[in-house]
């Protein structure tokens, strides 16, 4: 593996600020290339993450050549800004995949749990992932002995996370958008992504914007209930949970068998106030006319679920489908969701 030299951002910022200093004083971000065939710097994605030193603000780029990379990947707290870039001509050419479920046993005989099942876990801040696929291919049919089948593709805990043209593949609990603590708000922006699954496909307490994405509900084989697209657990004092905007909601499930969402209160937390807004999107006919439903004794009517100007066969407007007014919708924008106290705007 080649040695990579990182120049801290603070150093090049100082150089650039000196009157008459050299133009372009900052070097490009440090880069490592992953290639399964050995023609890169390392052969595994986790190996590349491990190369990145903690305690520096210098950005780092991990370039991943086309191929399938099996094994869990963890980006721990304290890592500097990292950008993962798949080098294939489309996201399907680079696949990061693992096959653990909640009930899969570790070597010590204990189950992984839902969080531990994730193929990719991002706990650091300022991580960007582009042009690749992250999958959890746990085979439910092959493991009837495992009843806890939550199998996460990606778990995020960090703040200011961006996914651009990423595919998330799984069944139950595909995309877990969370934060380090109930009192901490973490923000995630997903742009032109593809997410598929069946039960609680997108869940957690993060503030997340899914912009121009395709959200695909799989067929579980039921004629009445083929799952739930979202299961937010938004903290009660957080005004912003999940925003789905300018997206398409598709499904292989039969017509009228999928719910838009249900309110998750982890451990029976009565302070949670789950929030989802689906706006200006196309909703296909797999979504039920009664789009929202209860969860674990908590009524969806006490949650903050709403829609605005959606179209499509599944976008019927009924008394059980709360709609935002024009004034409310004007302030419920991607930038409003993501700005926070630091004015973060990943759409610039």
ChimeraX attribute file (.defattr): number of C-alpha atoms within 10 A of each C-alpha:
attribute: neighborCount
match mode: 1-to-1
recipient: residues
	/A:1	10
	/A:2	8
	/A:3	8
	/A:4	12
	/A:5	9
	/A:6	18
	/A:7	17
	/A:8	16
	/A:9	15
	/A:10	12
	/A:11	12
	/A:12	15
	/A:13	13
	/A:14	12
	/A:15	16
	/A:16	15
	/A:17	12
	/A:18	9
	/A:19	7
	/A:20	8
	/A:21	11
	/A:22	11
	/A:23	9
	/A:24	11
	/A:25	14
	/A:26	17
	/A:27	12
	/A:28	13
	/A:29	19
	/A:30	16
	/A:31	19
	/A:32	25
	/A:33	21
	/A:34	26
	/A:35	20
	/A:36	16
	/A:37	12
	/A:38	10
	/A:39	11
	/A:40	17
	/A:41	18
	/A:42	20
	/A:43	19
	/A:44	22
	/A:45	24
	/A:46	17
	/A:47	14
	/A:48	21
	/A:49	20
	/A:50	14
	/A:51	15
	/A:52	24
	/A:53	14
	/A:54	13
	/A:55	10
	/A:56	16
	/A:57	17
	/A:58	23
	/A:59	21
	/A:60	23
	/A:61	22
	/A:62	22
	/A:63	21
	/A:64	29
	/A:65	21
	/A:66	21
	/A:67	18
	/A:68	17
	/A:69	21
	/A:70	16
	/A:71	17
	/A:72	21
	/A:73	23
	/A:74	19
	/A:75	21
	/A:76	17
	/A:77	14
	/A:78	14
	/A:79	23
	/A:80	21
	/A:81	20
	/A:82	25
	/A:83	21
	/A:84	22
	/A:85	21
	/A:86	26
	/A:87	19
	/A:88	15
	/A:89	11
	/A:90	14
	/A:91	22
	/A:92	17
	/A:93	17
	/A:94	22
	/A:95	22
	/A:96	23
	/A:97	23
	/A:98	23
	/A:99	20
	/A:100	28
	/A:101	30
	/A:102	20
	/A:103	21
	/A:104	25
	/A:105	14
	/A:106	12
	/A:107	8
	/A:108	6
	/A:109	8
	/A:110	10
	/A:111	17
	/A:112	18
	/A:113	20
	/A:114	20
	/A:115	19
	/A:116	20
	/A:117	28
	/A:118	33
	/A:119	27
	/A:120	24
	/A:121	22
	/A:122	22
	/A:123	22
	/A:124	21
	/A:125	22
	/A:126	19
	/A:127	25
	/A:128	19
	/A:129	20
	/A:130	20
	/A:131	24
	/A:132	27
	/A:133	25
	/A:134	28
	/A:135	27
	/A:136	30
	/A:137	18
	/A:138	23
	/A:139	15
	/A:140	17
	/A:141	8
	/A:142	8
	/A:143	12
	/A:144	10
	/A:145	10
	/A:146	15
	/A:147	12
	/A:148	16
	/A:149	22
	/A:150	28
	/A:151	34
	/A:152	36
	/A:153	34
	/A:154	26
	/A:155	26
	/A:156	27
	/A:157	27
	/A:158	26
	/A:159	22
	/A:160	22
	/A:161	26
	/A:162	22
	/A:163	21
	/A:164	20
	/A:165	21
	/A:166	25
	/A:167	24
	/A:168	24
	/A:169	23
	/A:170	27
	/A:171	28
	/A:172	26
	/A:173	32
	/A:174	30
	/A:175	28
	/A:176	26
	/A:177	26
	/A:178	28
	/A:179	21
	/A:180	16
	/A:181	11
	/A:182	18
	/A:183	11
	/A:184	16
	/A:185	22
	/A:186	24
	/A:187	30
	/A:188	27
	/A:189	22
	/A:190	22
	/A:191	21
	/A:192	18
	/A:193	23
	/A:194	22
	/A:195	26
	/A:196	25
	/A:197	26
	/A:198	26
	/A:199	26
	/A:200	26
	/A:201	29
	/A:202	25
	/A:203	28
	/A:204	28
	/A:205	33
	/A:206	29
	/A:207	29
	/A:208	27
	/A:209	25
	/A:210	24
	/A:211	21
	/A:212	18
	/A:213	24
	/A:214	23
	/A:215	23
	/A:216	22
	/A:217	29
	/A:218	24
	/A:219	20
	/A:220	17
	/A:221	10
	/A:222	12
	/A:223	12
	/A:224	13
	/A:225	19
	/A:226	27
	/A:227	26
	/A:228	26
	/A:229	30
	/A:230	25
	/A:231	26
	/A:232	32
	/A:233	28
	/A:234	30
	/A:235	26
	/A:236	17
	/A:237	12
	/A:238	18
	/A:239	14
	/A:240	25
	/A:241	28
	/A:242	30
	/A:243	23
	/A:244	24
	/A:245	22
	/A:246	17
	/A:247	23
	/A:248	22
	/A:249	23
	/A:250	19
	/A:251	24
	/A:252	12
	/A:253	24
	/A:254	21
	/A:255	18
	/A:256	20
	/A:257	24
	/A:258	30
	/A:259	24
	/A:260	25
	/A:261	27
	/A:262	30
	/A:263	31
	/A:264	29
	/A:265	23
	/A:266	13
	/A:267	7
	/A:268	11
	/A:269	11
	/A:270	11
	/A:271	13
	/A:272	21
	/A:273	24
	/A:274	29
	/A:275	29
	/A:276	26
	/A:277	22
	/A:278	24
	/A:279	23
	/A:280	16
	/A:281	23
	/A:282	21
	/A:283	23
	/A:284	19
	/A:285	21
	/A:286	25
	/A:287	30
	/A:288	22
	/A:289	21
	/A:290	18
	/A:291	23
	/A:292	26
	/A:293	16
	/A:294	15
	/A:295	14
	/A:296	12
	/A:297	10
	/A:298	16
	/A:299	14
	/A:300	19
	/A:301	14
	/A:302	11
	/A:303	22
	/A:304	18
	/A:305	26
	/A:306	17
	/A:307	22
	/A:308	21
	/A:309	16
	/A:310	21
	/A:311	16
	/A:312	13
	/A:313	16
	/A:314	23
	/A:315	21
	/A:316	17
	/A:317	16
	/A:318	11
	/A:319	7
	/A:320	14
	/A:321	17
	/A:322	17
	/A:323	20
	/A:324	18
	/A:325	11
	/A:326	11
	/A:327	8
	/A:328	11
	/A:329	15
	/A:330	10
	/A:331	11
	/A:332	17
	/A:333	14
	/A:334	20
	/A:335	16
	/A:336	14
	/A:337	22
	/A:338	23
	/A:339	14
	/A:340	14
	/A:341	6
	/A:342	7
	/A:343	10
	/A:344	15
	/A:345	15
	/A:346	16
	/A:347	11
	/A:348	5
